[in-house]
Amino acid sequence: MEPRFRKGLSHKTFATDLVTLRQETDVTFYRSSGPGGEKKNKTETAVRLSHRPSGLKVMATEHRSQSKNRELAFQRLQRKLVALNRIPKKRIPTRVSVATGEKRLAGKRQRSKTKALRSRVGDSQT
């Protein structure tokens, strides 16, 4: 089974160092929503990063400081790119052992008996 990747990309590795990330991303500032009063309503402290090579978008709106939000957004983008760069190990299919299969069937038989007893109890009450 083929591993799935974001937006049909073949598996590429993306640079995760800050210098390269700052060159490859579009930074947008906007007013964040939510409570905060006058200060929050008139300053553009929220940050949205768009990473052009991968198509990832990251936002940070937690802090009142634009620089803190920018750093937080870059950290989030780095984490996502590291996860995207990870090559999943190929799964090796294994068989269930005979003992495990028998144990599973014994459990199913017991469950079936329990349910059968319940239906008999319900029939005798009516």
Backbone bond lengths (Angstrom), bond angles and torsions (degrees), N, CA, C in turn:
res aa  C-N    CA-C-N  psi(-1)  N-CA   C-N-CA  omega(-1)  CA-C   N-CA-C  phi
1 M - - - 1.443 - - 1.524 108.79 -
2 E 1.326 115.82 130.67 1.453 121.27 -178.61 1.521 111.07 -75.24
3 P 1.334 119.09 137.59 1.470 119.75 175.50 1.521 110.17 -68.20
4 R 1.331 116.51 148.13 1.457 121.40 -179.76 1.506 109.72 -95.48
5 F 1.322 114.92 140.22 1.449 120.16 179.56 1.509 109.79 -126.05
6 R 1.304 116.11 159.59 1.455 123.61 -176.59 1.524 110.96 -60.73
7 K 1.331 115.76 127.87 1.459 124.29 172.97 1.517 112.94 53.45
8 G 1.317 117.77 35.50 1.449 121.49 174.14 1.524 115.03 68.10
9 L 1.304 118.19 18.76 1.455 120.68 178.88 1.520 109.70 -74.07
10 S 1.333 115.81 141.24 1.452 116.96 169.22 1.527 105.19 -70.38
11 H 1.301 116.70 161.24 1.462 117.91 -172.50 1.528 110.76 -70.87
12 K 1.321 115.63 107.75 1.459 122.59 174.99 1.516 107.36 -111.87
13 T 1.312 115.26 155.94 1.457 118.01 172.44 1.521 107.70 -103.04
14 F 1.300 115.80 137.29 1.453 121.88 -178.60 1.519 109.04 -108.74
15 A 1.325 115.69 142.68 1.463 121.13 178.95 1.527 109.19 -67.00
16 T 1.328 116.70 138.86 1.468 120.52 -178.62 1.522 112.73 -116.97
17 D 1.350 118.12 3.86 1.461 118.30 178.19 1.532 109.03 -78.65
18 L 1.331 115.85 149.63 1.465 121.36 -173.15 1.523 113.72 -62.47
19 V 1.315 117.88 -35.87 1.462 120.90 -177.81 1.532 109.77 -62.70
20 T 1.318 116.38 -48.48 1.462 120.63 179.86 1.518 110.92 -67.55
21 L 1.341 116.91 -40.91 1.463 120.16 -179.89 1.525 111.45 -60.35
22 R 1.322 117.18 -40.91 1.471 120.18 -179.76 1.526 111.37 -63.83
23 Q 1.346 117.54 -30.54 1.460 121.14 178.93 1.531 111.65 -78.19
24 E 1.345 116.62 -32.13 1.467 120.50 -173.37 1.528 113.79 -93.01
25 T 1.318 118.77 -1.62 1.466 119.84 -176.15 1.511 111.74 -113.51
26 D 1.333 114.62 150.05 1.452 122.14 171.50 1.522 106.83 -98.86
27 V 1.318 117.16 125.90 1.461 122.14 -178.38 1.523 108.34 -104.34
28 T 1.329 116.27 127.91 1.462 121.87 178.30 1.520 108.45 -124.22
29 F 1.320 115.92 135.83 1.462 121.40 176.78 1.520 108.44 -110.13
30 Y 1.322 116.25 141.59 1.461 120.50 178.97 1.522 109.19 -152.72
31 R 1.323 115.43 171.21 1.464 120.01 178.36 1.510 108.73 -82.67
32 S 1.308 116.36 127.26 1.458 119.71 179.71 1.522 109.64 -78.91
33 S 1.317 115.47 154.49 1.460 120.07 -179.58 1.519 109.96 -93.81
34 G 1.326 116.15 172.49 1.456 120.70 175.88 1.512 112.28 103.22
35 P 1.337 116.32 -175.84 1.462 120.33 -176.76 1.524 111.21 -69.45
36 G 1.293 116.77 154.47 1.450 120.30 178.29 1.509 112.24 158.41
37 G 1.324 117.19 -15.06 1.463 120.11 174.24 1.503 114.06 75.12
38 E 1.330 114.82 -155.05 1.463 121.10 -173.13 1.523 113.19 -58.01
39 K 1.312 116.51 -46.01 1.465 120.51 -176.17 1.528 111.14 -56.74
40 K 1.313 116.51 -45.14 1.453 120.58 -176.62 1.526 111.21 -73.56
41 N 1.325 117.18 -32.23 1.454 120.18 -176.01 1.524 113.89 -76.13
42 K 1.328 118.47 -17.94 1.461 118.63 -176.89 1.525 114.18 -113.87
43 T 1.325 118.17 -1.62 1.460 120.12 178.66 1.513 110.47 -117.61
44 E 1.309 115.60 143.08 1.462 120.98 179.45 1.519 109.00 -95.27
45 T 1.328 116.33 85.65 1.456 120.33 -176.24 1.518 112.94 -102.76
46 A 1.316 119.17 -16.72 1.464 121.03 -179.86 1.523 109.31 -74.19
47 V 1.341 116.26 146.18 1.465 121.89 -176.26 1.518 109.72 -125.65
48 R 1.326 115.83 135.00 1.468 121.52 174.23 1.522 107.24 -123.80
49 L 1.329 116.55 126.74 1.460 121.60 177.64 1.521 109.07 -109.40
50 S 1.318 116.46 134.60 1.465 121.98 175.20 1.521 107.62 -118.56
51 H 1.319 116.16 114.34 1.468 121.07 -179.81 1.525 107.40 -87.63
52 R 1.333 116.84 110.30 1.467 121.25 -173.59 1.523 114.00 -62.62
53 P 1.337 121.00 -46.69 1.467 119.55 -177.04 1.531 114.51 -62.86
54 S 1.332 117.85 -36.81 1.470 120.04 -175.47 1.521 113.01 -100.64
55 G 1.329 117.32 -21.04 1.460 120.13 -177.19 1.523 113.61 84.25
56 L 1.328 117.81 6.62 1.462 121.04 179.55 1.523 110.76 -73.75
57 K 1.325 115.67 144.92 1.453 121.37 174.64 1.521 107.92 -126.37
58 V 1.345 116.37 135.31 1.455 122.60 -177.43 1.524 108.16 -133.32
59 M 1.345 116.01 142.02 1.463 120.48 178.68 1.522 109.95 -127.13
60 A 1.333 115.57 154.26 1.461 121.75 173.19 1.524 107.53 -144.57
61 T 1.345 115.60 124.12 1.467 120.20 -178.28 1.522 112.14 -133.67
62 E 1.324 117.91 10.35 1.463 121.38 -171.63 1.526 114.59 -68.67
63 H 1.326 116.35 -42.25 1.458 120.19 -171.28 1.524 111.91 -97.15
64 R 1.334 115.88 161.74 1.462 120.83 176.50 1.521 110.84 -84.07
65 S 1.321 116.08 -10.14 1.458 121.07 -179.16 1.526 109.82 -97.87
66 Q 1.344 115.77 129.11 1.458 120.58 -179.90 1.531 110.72 -65.33
67 S 1.322 117.47 -38.39 1.466 120.29 -178.12 1.525 111.53 -67.30
68 K 1.338 117.29 -38.32 1.468 120.14 177.54 1.526 110.14 -65.39
69 N 1.335 116.08 -42.12 1.465 119.80 178.33 1.521 111.27 -64.12
70 R 1.337 117.19 -37.39 1.463 120.52 179.76 1.526 109.86 -64.88
71 E 1.325 116.73 -45.51 1.472 120.01 179.44 1.532 111.02 -63.33
72 L 1.322 116.37 -41.27 1.463 121.10 178.54 1.527 110.92 -62.75
73 A 1.322 116.39 -41.46 1.462 120.41 179.41 1.531 110.81 -65.11
74 F 1.335 117.50 -40.80 1.461 119.88 177.96 1.526 111.46 -65.35
75 Q 1.335 117.74 -36.86 1.467 120.30 176.30 1.523 110.48 -63.32
76 R 1.333 116.76 -43.20 1.468 120.52 179.08 1.529 110.63 -63.27
77 L 1.320 116.06 -41.63 1.464 120.03 179.38 1.523 110.37 -63.50
78 Q 1.333 117.20 -41.60 1.466 120.50 177.36 1.519 111.05 -59.25
79 R 1.353 116.91 -45.84 1.470 120.54 -179.87 1.519 111.03 -60.45
80 K 1.332 116.53 -43.74 1.470 119.72 -179.14 1.521 111.30 -65.48
81 L 1.325 117.20 -39.66 1.463 119.79 179.85 1.524 111.63 -68.56
82 V 1.330 117.26 -37.37 1.471 120.26 176.65 1.532 109.24 -61.39
83 A 1.334 116.39 -42.62 1.467 119.90 178.60 1.521 110.91 -66.06
84 L 1.325 116.97 -36.62 1.456 121.10 179.84 1.527 111.37 -70.92
85 N 1.333 116.84 -31.66 1.469 121.51 179.43 1.519 112.94 -73.32
86 R 1.322 116.70 -21.51 1.465 119.99 -175.92 1.524 110.60 -64.71
87 I 1.301 116.17 128.43 1.465 121.16 177.36 1.518 107.45 -91.33
88 P 1.338 117.96 118.78 1.458 119.40 -178.83 1.525 111.10 -68.02
89 K 1.320 115.56 143.74 1.460 119.95 177.65 1.516 109.30 -68.53
90 K 1.316 115.55 145.77 1.452 119.41 178.08 1.517 108.74 -71.92
91 R 1.319 115.76 132.22 1.461 120.90 -178.86 1.518 109.54 -77.58
92 I 1.315 115.33 131.87 1.456 120.54 177.27 1.521 107.27 -102.46
93 P 1.339 117.22 112.12 1.461 118.45 -178.70 1.528 110.98 -65.97
94 T 1.310 116.09 138.42 1.461 120.81 179.33 1.509 109.79 -124.25
95 R 1.311 116.15 158.26 1.459 121.35 178.16 1.515 109.99 -97.17
96 V 1.321 114.62 150.80 1.452 120.23 175.17 1.528 107.10 -77.05
97 S 1.331 117.28 134.18 1.461 119.75 179.94 1.521 109.89 -68.55
98 V 1.321 116.10 160.10 1.470 121.57 -178.64 1.523 110.23 -61.11
99 A 1.318 117.42 -43.63 1.465 121.59 -178.67 1.529 110.68 -62.54
100 T 1.332 117.20 -42.09 1.456 120.67 179.39 1.523 110.84 -66.34
101 G 1.325 116.76 -40.19 1.467 120.43 177.84 1.512 111.77 -62.22
102 E 1.340 116.17 -42.85 1.471 119.88 179.24 1.529 110.99 -66.10
103 K 1.318 116.56 -38.94 1.460 120.72 179.39 1.534 110.39 -63.75
104 R 1.337 116.39 -41.53 1.455 121.01 178.83 1.533 110.48 -63.72
105 L 1.335 116.94 -43.56 1.462 120.32 179.23 1.530 111.90 -65.08
106 A 1.345 116.77 -37.29 1.463 120.21 178.07 1.532 110.06 -63.40
107 G 1.316 116.43 -40.40 1.458 120.38 177.42 1.523 111.41 -63.94
108 K 1.328 116.51 -40.40 1.471 120.26 178.24 1.524 111.08 -64.86
109 R 1.331 116.12 -40.16 1.480 119.15 178.58 1.524 110.76 -62.42
110 Q 1.332 116.11 -43.77 1.460 120.69 179.58 1.527 110.66 -62.09
111 R 1.324 116.67 -43.45 1.469 121.24 179.22 1.526 109.98 -62.84
112 S 1.307 117.08 -39.62 1.461 121.67 179.47 1.529 110.95 -63.58
113 K 1.345 116.07 -42.03 1.466 119.71 178.40 1.521 111.21 -63.42
114 T 1.331 116.66 -42.15 1.465 121.52 179.43 1.525 110.54 -60.30
115 K 1.328 116.33 -44.45 1.463 119.97 -179.63 1.529 111.05 -68.32
116 A 1.324 116.89 -36.05 1.467 120.17 178.70 1.525 110.55 -64.44
117 L 1.327 116.87 -38.77 1.462 120.48 178.13 1.529 110.68 -63.80
118 R 1.330 117.11 -38.11 1.466 120.91 178.89 1.518 111.40 -62.39
119 S 1.311 116.36 -42.08 1.471 118.73 -178.34 1.526 110.85 -67.71
120 R 1.319 118.44 -33.23 1.467 120.79 177.99 1.524 110.72 -67.79
121 V 1.328 116.90 -40.07 1.464 121.27 179.70 1.523 109.25 -63.06
122 G 1.309 118.03 -42.15 1.451 122.07 179.75 1.515 112.09 -65.44
123 D 1.346 118.12 -34.84 1.462 121.39 -179.15 1.532 110.86 -70.01
124 S 1.318 118.02 -38.26 1.480 120.33 -175.73 1.523 112.13 -72.92
125 Q 1.328 118.26 -24.19 1.462 120.63 -178.82 1.526 112.27 -75.66
126 T 1.301 119.63 -25.10 1.467 120.97 -177.56 1.486 113.32 -87.61
